[in-house]
């Protein structure tokens, strides 16, 4: 049953991600992206990583995508128009796309099916165990990454305030 | 999985869903009656005794009105908006513990649909998802005022979610669990969290007002600036869905506040009642107490709405970012220090 659910949800993920690219209206793109993230949440639940699932739900679906939608609505890209690009950019795009396809085919040919990873502790994704891991063996990287995020936040605020300081 | 389990969950879900809708219906009536009481009027009193059939009349009116979908709107999203709003409002009830387990014969029936170990975070996720209904509906209407309202709703929700999450973190430092059921059980015997976390509760409550778009934070529906807000273009039952979603949100957030901070289904003298009433009926009394607390909160929501005028938008943002967030962080630090001292000695 688990495998069938996985294949079903995985198919949905792929369909929605493709719709993100093919939707002409940017707002529709964002909405499909939200659906894609929702299928990811289901994947996390299937992997018994409940904390990750809920955090993905809150942070990506509930906060970041709201901001995406917010910005797009402010830009008011209602019309299904795309700025026309010059032929040079189109040619560059085709060449880059072909290179990517060749690379992908090459790497796929070289790839072998890896043996499935079996966790020593299947309950690792539960909040309690995850917290103990994060604040135990991984305390230093955890705190460093939080510092990094803080620095990025301060930088972003400074950049947006730049004009005001000069004036 | 035995069939009894499926049947009892199905019945529980159906009952909770029915009760949510019923409470939402009668909240509209209560809102008018409370408003009338606060303004020294009579309120609706024509349909049935004391106007008790008024919600029914309103419902029929909603269904009978002409359904209008603006030609310039995005049709599918226009329909999806109110549906999403109502869906997000309803699924929040799944993790709320309505009472202690009920014993019928030799079956123990938990009065909670699902006791997941990330219950608090689930509620949080549902709350953060709720804004999509408003945003999609507002954008799909293709109306400047609706769009402005949708954008307001989004920024307001994002801003107040942060303070809300921070106020919950202080609570979780004390409870050591994310399961709502365990949090309620820990409050047994006057250990109500509001006594330990008064500041946290105050922040949480203010944020709930903002998250449910209730006055004094109902800027997305500010009539004087935005006509009707995000539901300007809506008519008939689609408008009804939006209104319903607001009242169900109010019910769910009242239930969450009562469960997290006010002891849920715990009440003084509970053990005495449990010993005398038996294990079948005592949980139901607890549930009744829980609902009494919820109704008190719903009344409080209405009381505030008809007392405090609407905030200005910059005041709303200032309160959220410069008032509540620093306060919530201070609350976390104080709670952490106190817990560290208590554990040390």
Interface residues (C-beta under 8 A of the other chain):
Chain A: X27 X31 X34 X50 X51 X54 X55 X57 X58 X61 X62 X63 X66 X67 X69 X70 X73 X74 X76 X78 X126 X127
Chain B: X77 X116 X117 X118 X121 X122 X124 X125 X127 X128 X129 X131 X132 X135 X136 X139 X142 X147 X150 X151 X154 X155 X157 X158 X161 X178
